[in-house]
Amino acid sequence: MSQRPITIDADASPSGYIAWYNHHTETSRIRTVRPAPRNERFGVQRMELLAIYFALCDNLAEIRRALKTKQRLAIQVRSDSKSTVEQLQGTSEIRDSMMRRIVSAIGKLLTRMASCTIAFDHLERSKNIAGLMLEQRQRRERERMMEMLAARMFPPASPMQSPPVVVLSFA
């Protein structure tokens, strides 16, 4: 029996965006969630765990369809947060109650996928497609903000107005 792989990259931003990219279906999604408060002790890790949770939730229908084919299914969820991966693998302690709740919710999702092999793996930031998607979105938002700021500071002249006349005197 052959094993059919599904690889999903997940990433999050403390500013309130989480993203995933499914390499098998070539689909992706960016969600907006409540951002982590600034300087919150475990805020970034909570967001990373939420990204993995939503990556699994959003791909659950696809995973169930794949399970109906009677092929053995291998799901690989990848994150560029090494500590998050270690927590999901059970090799690192989870010291925050909110993170334990998120991991518990991920565990409940995994029980609904009992007949497949699931692995959580670390990958470099530069190879995480979900992370690259978030970077592009943040870049576009910064550009949009700069354009709005420039439009306020330097409004276009109306066609009826003539440009200001500058008079130079050399006395």
Residue pairs with C-beta under 8 A, 6 or more apart in sequence:
1 71
1 72
2 71
2 72
3 71
3 72
3 73
3 74
3 117
4 66
4 69
4 71
4 72
4 73
4 74
5 24
5 74
5 75
5 76
6 22
6 23
6 24
6 59
6 62
6 63
6 66
6 73
6 74
6 75
6 76
7 22
7 23
7 24
7 75
7 76
7 78
8 20
8 21
8 22
8 23
8 55
8 56
8 59
8 75
8 76
8 77
8 78
9 20
9 21
9 23
9 55
9 78
9 79
9 123
9 128
9 129
9 130
9 131
10 18
10 19
10 20
10 48
10 51
10 52
10 54
10 55
10 77
10 78
10 79
10 130
11 18
11 19
11 20
11 48
11 51
11 79
11 80
11 128
11 130
11 131
11 133
11 134
12 18
12 19
12 44
12 47
12 48
12 50
12 51
12 134
13 47
13 134
13 138
14 35
14 36
14 43
14 44
14 47
15 35
15 138
16 32
16 33
16 34
16 35
16 36
17 30
17 31
17 32
17 33
17 134
17 137
17 138
18 30
18 31
18 33
18 47
18 50
18 51
18 54
19 28
19 29
19 30
19 31
19 51
19 130
19 131
19 133
19 134
19 137
20 28
20 29
20 51
20 54
20 55
20 58
20 59
20 130
21 27
21 28
21 129
21 130
21 133
22 28
22 55
22 59
22 62
23 129
24 62
25 59
25 62
28 129
28 130
28 133
29 54
29 58
30 133
30 134
30 137
31 54
33 47
33 50
36 43
36 44
36 46
36 47
37 43
41 96
42 95
42 96
42 98
42 99
44 81
45 81
45 83
45 84
45 87
45 96
45 99
46 96
46 98
46 99
46 102
48 79
48 81
48 84
49 84
49 87
49 88
49 99
49 102
49 103
49 106
50 102
51 79
51 130
52 77
52 79
52 84
52 88
52 106
52 120
53 102
53 105
53 106
53 109
55 77
55 130
56 63
56 77
56 106
56 109
56 110
57 109
60 109
60 112
60 113
63 73
63 75
63 113
63 116
66 73
67 73
67 113
67 115
67 116
72 115
72 116
72 117
73 113
73 115
73 116
73 117
74 116
74 117
74 118
74 119
75 113
75 116
75 117
75 118
75 119
76 118
76 119
76 121
77 88
77 118
77 119
77 120
77 121
78 120
78 121
78 122
78 123
78 128
79 85
79 120
79 121
79 122
79 123
79 128
80 122
80 123
80 124
80 125
80 127
80 128
80 131
81 122
82 122
83 92
85 120
85 121
85 122
86 92
87 93
87 94
87 99
87 103
88 103
88 106
88 120
89 120
94 100
94 103
110 118
125 131
126 132
157 163
